[in-house]
Amino acid sequence: MIVQELHRYYQRLIKDPDCDVPARFWGKEKVGWRLILDQDGMLVGADPLMTDNGKKTRDFKVIRVPEHQTRSGSGFLPFFLCDNVAYLLGYDEAKGAGKRQASAELHREVLKDCSDEGALAILRFFDREDFDARLSEGTVEKLREAQGFVAFGLEGQRGFIHERPEIAQAWTRYSARPNPDAVWGHCVITGEHAPLARLFPQVTGVPGAQSAGASLVSFNLDAFESYGKKQSYNASLSEEVASNAGAALRYLYDSLDHRVRFGDTMVLFWTDRPAEKESAAVGIVFGGVSIPDVPASERAEESEEVQQLRKTLEDIRSGRSVKEYDLETRFYLLGISPNAARLAVRFFEVETFGRILENYDQYLQDVAMDGVRTTSLRVLLQQTAQLGKEENIPSTLINGCFAAMLTGCAFPPALLNLLLSRTRSDQAGNDRFDLGKRAALLKACLVRKDRLMRREERGLSMSLNRDRTDRGYVLGRLFAVIERAQGAAIGDVNASVRDRYIGGAATTPARVMPHLLLNMQNHLAKIRKTNAGLCGFLEKHVEEIMDLLDGDEPYFPSSLSSEQQAEFIVGYYQQRADLWKKRSKDDLPTDGAVDQSANLEEE
């Protein structure tokens, strides 16, 4: 399915005159030097093509070159007119002579019937032993240490020799010639009887993979092989299909408009038809545009694409027709991550654009939380990682959450447990974390699970629900009032109630909450002397919350389940946000004014 859709995508790209995807037998590589030849085949100069990016590494120039195959084993495999200095110049103490000889044989075979002056210069270059005699010692030394590939140019002319029409045609004819050693079979994609690909084209430049490249289709152990077939013959892909799919994969990976990175997973996306507007919108969705409760002043600063997407989501939510986009456009979403010389497929989803927007809108509603401005999945998931670093997020968690956002399925169970674990471990540590973002994700896990299991939803919304009687939620509200009382009584302290007790209060409330409730009476007594209004305000909340705890169950259970612990965090955060928000005079207690000088601080 994946290879088939990549093959189809390439066939569409190659027909687009505005697309720079390489034709068959051609590819793109990073080239570091342009070697300049004169008519006699002598090297007369070498122009560096690297650009300094301010770091130890340098950026190479990516150009269209004759396609490179995958080098494996101990034999020699030269590349045509674009290779490393070991093959083209013989600058390799161990095997330089053999590599240059193999390269010379390839170029003589390809260019034997070519009369172009560039081709003649190349042939003379391989006939000479003193090809670098006119180069300075400094240039030769730099070339010996050169990394990456080098290509040829002709003295006094721009461009590269391999770009000359007659030479390009000679390479295409050579590459398309019948191979007497080819293994023939039926291609599983086209059904045609054709030469099968021995190796699937590799994608280079994948962070975490081998520098030589990584392959989407690969067989490296006998356990993966069958019927006596070796390597990619097991996949039964024709050379044409493998080449097309590999070219499409490289194109997607190199295009910033068709990829987004989540941790070590690269998400590639493409459509079944030309859809520039829809693709741009999906890119914005992956970036995490915030839809609910964005002030009009900030909306005015947004790009036209973001404003249009926001309007479309609001139209979908309201049931109005959408005219700005083609909602039937089909998207293919491929998540891949490096695994040594291979690309591991993390997920592959096929959804219409309309369905993606519907699922994304549901995701926005699920994670919506008062005081939490961002809805970016990448930013929210950083709350599951040590030190809040994206690279510390488990890849399996990223993949499951990404699929949940795009397809509407449940969030992975590990997300809820990991969020609770991080909250307990961070409570007294130096890690900076945002409890609001954690509460937003916990709420999303709970409400989506209820919806998918078709059971009565919990009544969790983006703001405080004063009628909710769930033990975990109500105890979280009570904990927020206790914390507020401590802050009003003694101000900032090195270790607050939350720092010391939120983990224990959420897991074993019977051991923690009675002690905290008793200590709060001391804090209230102190507040009453200086701010009777605030004291009455907090006492009113305590009475309201304790009434919700009244019933057959114990006020403080000995333990709470994982879901109840999640409810505790959500209730705590929402009550805390409610305590700090500004109120009208009708909401205040009658015996005094409440101190409203502080707003809800950033966690």
Steps between C-alpha positions, in 0.01 A plus 500: 500500500773751596725420202200496268390849605855634478528356148174670398610825656825498303312437176296812570801710598700416190220641282503832685730746319531712814624209713874438531474129578780318312410279203579132512873420513564841656511616859617774733818491704700734720811612311794672667733580206485583128811360329593704190643317198663644190463350154800272558352342814722686745365631827556875493299599804260396775218723622357428846120488505459483878361786703603563859198479732689634801557156651766234460302340217437661161202497268560331165329603179219266394496449122340265248744222409498155336330262742711331766443139588539352846854393579523179697761231544872523428492542122543821301189693390589830326250778430480690172649854497420559866688299759746532783869577449599137562322384183551801272850603606633183663569687827485191719821343627352150530275458195537822304647342188229235478219748559628742234538215253141387562382858454697533175340184358150629580559837335657345190202269463242778538679756281647275232264630227486859625675780306421787740805701601420442864488124447835507317655697786375238749643213295837675474488566873478127575775424248749725679707420805609860549142636503567713812846628409376855444328527839676668789615291794248674722210418269608135470523475878149645541360256244664206675312600815177584318178358642197413290486497120676696227382569142663627181481829314661609174750785492346829388143369520231508765320206649605138522608258233230248589235763417605524134217358280702242306664366816166487685350302210798262502446433873127439455565254213763318704276475808200377297693225321388140565696333778580138414546418870167652607257289702158505335167457673151636541490840667254505792405861417449497122457126443739521205777250430810717534852514647478508879687746720790349695512795743249771582631857451631657818412835657802697620521768764261332746600604857587191701545275196824399333669772297491279189121503512202299624261279306125459533509142366783281626576137587820437694443166675412152380195501727348777287557319170292232332502266199875539466477869405761742625494873577210699355409227254278385788288810450446422132514863392600583145801725450275773362257493794782492756674791326179704481399434861851577623508827304160603641615418853816709460297785352260500795783481752684791338190719471422723798141526372441125530659405828490578869716355774373366833792380714684238296195439279473680167143532374474519121171592337377525143168506312327307223464816289660844474391674822729785597252674731399179675864393548585839650204467737610155616847642564340763724303228679822312572649822634215529751292807417307610807129532421297566818505826693752692293461877546397697193817709528713189457283364220574814300871418512451148364578406141222477244538120490453469877196727499344301217563171678353640821185606314474157336522321834232727641280428196546126542416527871184696417393271216541768231623416151869550423598673176865590562633143482432172324403280794513184286873530434662181625812527713763232556684533832818298548697501826855368475795495739864390458618153591866473398495438121122467491191716535248370751137568411325634810160554341330545164159666486274591209236765574305761307577863572151552641539208736840626616348839584207338684737288709728795562208714613401223742857489627489877559183464705645207696817684604333840551573629852464841665835673525671268247559691179685246290338196340812381316541127554878536490499762776249312716693174477813669633326482837559122496877532456779541750610865518223576248731417205339375181773243439406327827142427387458125428453445127219251556311767693546753220371260237193398698407858591553622145270227368243592768504864389457420130270197508294557816611175667581474872819643641750231600447380862865576571432872459279527808732288714810689388340838571408386853848359555666823385271707726599292804871502422515871413308626802809579706760507225665772297333402173282777365162369396161642413221337697238659274635322194513173690144549616392569141649172379356305795157645430532402133586141595198473728232656281615319186500165676143561618390598150657202326368254758155656455450549868366808675752778465661637812376855463854631479522827310765764451402679821392411853192276541356578845242222482742215432506244785781268391720440807825572319372820342349635824811417704710682241280806545542478877878475464500820290311688776746370762790624289337839452449534875865421569616756245276771644610424858877467476586616146770340287686210660779276381270196486129563466215258570505401133874443502478273803168321477333500157632153418384350829168686498419370153592136572423442871275786615409329832861534616549861391178698470382493867834642614490772232138588579582537870802718426288718271295607803814664641553680171139618489527632855800709399327627183190597699701756697626685191245427226165378625350514152754258356461272800124487447552443129721194564275363775204522264690289245599243762137461609386464140762235428444305824128482418592321175703247700210420729354156428539128562864497390775613737599863469860406433550160325810300586606508135392634162512321166703640210193662347403653835854633539465663159169649612678629812754691290230640271282604793795655682609705200150619408418596859831680532431694179152586627631626835733746335273639232341843539138505614206735499374647828206256499742206525686632805412421862301772674731542801801641323698547184714231352861567416512487121837658445653182360410314187548132436873469464681299232599159626 
